[in-house]
Amino acid sequence: RLAALSLRRCGFNSGVVNAGRMLAPFLWLSSPADDLLATASKLLNGNVPSHAAELASVLRQAESSDCKGLLSDATVREHLAVRLEALKIEVSDKNACGIVDVLGAVLEDLLKSLNAATAPLVKALAKKGGVPDFKDVAALLPSGQEPSDILQSDWLLWHAAGHAHSPTNLPALVGKVLYERLALAACATSKPLAACALAVHVLDNLEVYSEWETSIPGSKPAAAQRLDLKGQSVLFPFDEASAKVVAFRRVLTNALPMEVSAAVAEKAASTKDVPSVLNSLTAQARSRAFIPRYVKPVSKEPKATKQPKQSGGIGQLHAATATQELQWHLLAYRLRPGSTLSLASRSGPQPKEGTKVHQHPAASKSSSGGPPLQGFAGIWASSGSVLPPGHTEFSWNNAKADGMKDGFPTIWSPIGEQYPPGHTPYSWEKFSATSSGAPASASASKKVKSEAKSSRPAAKAAATPVPSGNVPGEGTQEAALCKLDIRCGRIKECSKVPDADTLYLLKVDIGEEAPRQVVSSLVKHYTAEELNNRRVIVYCNIKPGKMRNFESQAMILAATSAKGTDEEKCELLTPPPDVPEGTRAQCKGFEVGCLSATQSVKHISKFWNQVQPLLLTNTKLEATFDGALLSMNNAPITTTSLASVPIY
């Protein structure tokens, strides 16, 4: 009872087919209902039953490639997520029909908006009259609007060419129905939504389409006469009734699957009987609705490559001893673990007697009980009087370049206008700009740096360079966090999204030349006055998505309790005082975003899904990741009153 009440509030009458409205039969008798239920099970990883708010959350995070049919459209997914958040039902077999009805309500709203957008073009086509071709429709579009791919491939549009060639053999469909269809195909920006709109248009105007189809000479019954074509003839021609059924079925296949079209064509004596037949078939489909179980497929291990056969005496000897030799190597490693490089650093070449070996400062610190050496320097540092692998006494004591420390790294220092081996000017400049511990650049590189620095706005803080050797290891939780670009921002403008009661359209300054546009559902938590000029924490490299035709280019982070329920409470995270816009967060000694430059936003959501469950506020109202503080300029990021709650 509660589920039905919630669905009626969403504005969709569960499955009742009204005259002139064929959306529900399209949902249930075509693929959208099955696509929705299968996608829901997949995105929830088979965790059904589940709360509707959880399904809304995974829909927002999903990629188009993860979804089927209409849900591959990001706009449909977002509108569906908004409606699901308002429902107090669970995602289960019992409520499978209800979940599909919510999608029906979303599509009904989107189709109404699309029909409203096409009204001017329908009026212009009707005024022009006749049978328009592609150029005619394109010429009537508003200035700057390009014809959609859907219009270019619409089958009815290209009947204009055939009609112009032979009006008798291919009569034209004229009038309002033709102009409405062409306007829908021209104005639709999404292929899945356009396919839905055109299918529903066929069902809504079934009688007009059927009359036109039967008027084509090729759809009329053929005479039972022998043709002078090598003895071939029409032995069993259609009678008039059969020809009408075939033409009617051909029209239906533009909206419904072949087997459904055949069933409707057989049961309906005329187009007037179609609504009742569709009602009956829709009711049967609803009675069989369920959410399919989803099991994540097991990843297949790559097949081992076949080794080439050895021939001759040497080959046979190698095959007999290879396994035994490997066993000896493994046994030696177990007795004395270490690589060839690490063992060589302990027993490297000794200097000649009386030769003074330069001691690397870091090496002497490590040997005196200090912290272990990190990264590349730890491998190549000298130990006591032992030279590092690959060095002679001269190279270790004398190889040095301007601005470089002593030791092995001096070999790779640029000299004058030259660049290190293997580097181009671009690669060396990029390396120098992203690592504070990089070798000193050449004079040409210094010139590029100074020009780049002068071109930045002085009032904005650039992202902090990544410290050398202070990047998390690939595959760790910290690496996933550092692929997210999280910065300090300031809301410069705040206004309501047109025709959306729950959405704000924000302009957020994150230290770039232009502010980012953000669409956020903060209306029930903050007034516009409270958000204007407010400092916030912004997740910047999110994959852009559209909400109500406005692109959202970032996400504002907030501590949230009871998400998706009537008791939901949301508090925006607050940066420390005096932190400039564009400053990145710090955590566990890493800069959050230091790996974002090499990460494509196309697949960034999988790292957000890995990081978000570890983002929480602590009892001191501070933002944390996996228990470690999130900070900026050594001061914590905080919230107002919500302790020990997730951050979204």
Secondary structure, DSSP 8 states (H G I E B T S, - for coil): -HHHHHHHHTT--TT---TT--HHHHHHHSSHHHHHHHHHHHHTTT--SEEHHHHHHHHHH--GGGS-GGGGSHHHHHHHHHHHHT---EESGGGHHHHHHHHHHHHHHHHHHHHHHHHHHHHHHHHH-S---HHHHHHTS-TT----HHHHT-TTTTHHHHHHH-TTTS----SHHHHHHHHHHHH---HHHHHHHHHHHHHHTHHHHHHHHHHSGGGS-----EEEETTEE-SS---HHHHHHHHHHHHHTTTS-HHHHHHHHHH-SSGGGHHHHHHHHHHHHHHT-----------------------HHHHHHHHHHHHHHHHHHHHHHHHS---HHHHHHHS-----TT------HHHHHHHTT-----HHHHHH--BTTB--TT--HHHHHH---TT--SSGGGGG---TT---TT--HHHHHHHHHH-TTS----HHHHHHHHHHHHHS-TTS-------TT----TTSHHHHHHTS-EEEEEEEEEEE-TT-TT-EEEEEE-SSSS-EEEEE--TTT--HHHHTT-EEEEE-S---EEETTEEE--EE-EEEESTTSTT-EEEE-B--TT--TT-B-EETTEETTTTGGG--GGGHHHHHHHHGGGEEE-TTSBEEETTEE-EETTEE-B-SS--S-BB-
